[in-house]
């Protein structure tokens, strides 16, 4: 396909999606999967990326077709759909923002050897992101995202190749095996799938970024161009997930060492994995790549929540349309306040916050997947932009599987209470 200069200029929403996705799900959950169970859960990572693909793909498809975000699509389904999205977002956004922020704070604490607690560092980080958003510097991070993702990708590839040449094998005979009858193992599996490759909420963010990019460049990409931009980010994040899992499997599985639930300690262990594989000389490169990746996720989440909740509020409460950007600042403060309260309450256990956030995303996934499917197959979408027969079947099966998984989890977890 011949790519014109307008497409090159508008390239970016897919990488912003990757920047949001390559965070806790990769640096934390994928690495924990490899460290705890070796390569056993590789098929789970691949399956999760495969099942969720259509529902993320529908975001750039809808934006290319309409020039609007998926919130508009939800509103066309009915106000109840917007209300449901708002409910799910409100139920998960504090835990998600807290989880990504506390991991970022842990990395910063370890890298800079700070004496401050994780809660204090999280406060500084969130205030810093707020200032960046207020002064309009998010566009700078948008431009840096290509560099950040490339740096992390190259670092991870080098680390994985080095680890394959020097794996840890001393105690593989006593290494833990995934137990399908273990509540702990099943809970981790749910948490892993919940954010692999990202919560389906991020599809709404992606559609918003696509619309913003169209406004910035004054160019609406063709469907092929929009999907190519998306696939670059999606396929790249899938390979990175396997890379992080491989690092955990090759360098920690069977070693007798386990990841800490505390953010600062975990960050140190993660940095050690890279330097153990590549060499101490690479520490500063890895530190910059890991921190900028997590900080971009923290900033991206905060920006996305405040921006998508603005039209959500306006659709649900039409009288708020006159408030303009005041709604954005309102939601910024709400998200920051809620995240800080969670971090303060559970700062000693990063693992708890991460697992809670990812599990909530797992439960809500089939509903959001269904809304995305309904939005992109609506009659107002031009026929050429609607998913074809096989993609529709693919998506329908995905909704079925996600529903079965979520219902099975709820029955397993809470069935005894009924």
Phi, psi and omega in degrees: 000131179281126182257124179273171185294332178295322178294315179301320180293325183270356178300130180161319181304323178295324178284327174296320176299316179297321179298324178285325183284316183281083180213246182298319183299331183260300183298325184260296190292315181295318180293320176298322180299315179291319181293324183276324190229012181067222182267008186300324186268012177303316182296329178292317179298314180296316181296318180298316178297322181291312184295320185277348186310308185302323188286334172279324180294331181295338181293303177294331178297314181293317181295321179292326182284323190244340186074017180229166181274172181294341176301322176297320179296319178297320181296326179290330176293321181152154181300332179298327180292319177296319179297321179293317177298318179298318179297312180297319180297314181295328182286336186246340192293327180291317180291322179294311180297320179295318182296311182291327180289319183290327175292318177298317179297321178297318177297314181296319179300317181288315183295316183269357182053051183278146178271346179295152176285164182298324180296316180294318179294322178298319178299315179297317180297314182292322176293323177296317178294323178299316179297317179300318180290323180294317182273002174079027183271001179299330179299328178295316179296325177303316180289329181280346186301322178301315181295317182297311182295318180296316180298314180294321180296312180298316180300316182292318178300313179298317181297317181294316179298319178294321180294324178297329180278338181223064181284160174273124184228006189299319189237032183296336180290338179250008182293152182291141176247139181299129183245112182291351177260001182267127179296324180295314181293319180293323178297320178294320179301316178299315180297321179297312182292328183305322181243025179251116357278347180193162173298144182296341174306328185296341176297323178294318178300317181300318180295324178295314179298324179297317179295317179297322178294322177299319179292320182294317184266350184055040180215124175263115183294156174291168179299317180298319180293316180297319181288326177296315178302317180294314184296327177302313179290318186292310181296322179299318180292327178296316178294323178295323178300316178294327178294314179294321177299318180297320178301313179297319182292319186280328187251346182234328182298125180084001182273348183088355179261144181229149180293140179282153176279348180271133186303314182296316179294317179301316180301318178297320178294321179296315178299323180295323179302314181294311184291329176297325183276313185268319185131154182299332181300335185271001187304312185295323178294314180295319181299315179296316182297313182293315182293314181297326178295312181290323179294321178296325177293317178299314180292318181297316179298313182298316178296314184296315181300314182294326183282317183283335178284342177297301178294330177299314179296319182294324177291321182281326181232082185307334181293347181271358183298334181280355183277342177058228184289350176299327177295322179298312181294325177300311182289329175302312182292323179296312182296314180299314182297314180295319180296318180295323178297318178294316180298319179297320183285327185233031184297337182280350182225088174300321182302318181298313182294318180297313182294324178295313181297315183290325179292318177299320178295324178298316183292321184275350186305312184297327180291314179293325177298318179296317180297319178297319179296315180296321183295318187276347177256008180296153184295338181282349177281128177306141184307321183292342180261347180285150178297144180285181185304310186290326177291326177294316179297317177305312181293319180298318177295323178297316178298319179298312181297315180298322179294315179298317180297314183293316180295319179298320179296315181296320178294316180297320185279319189237006183301326182291344181275346182279000000 
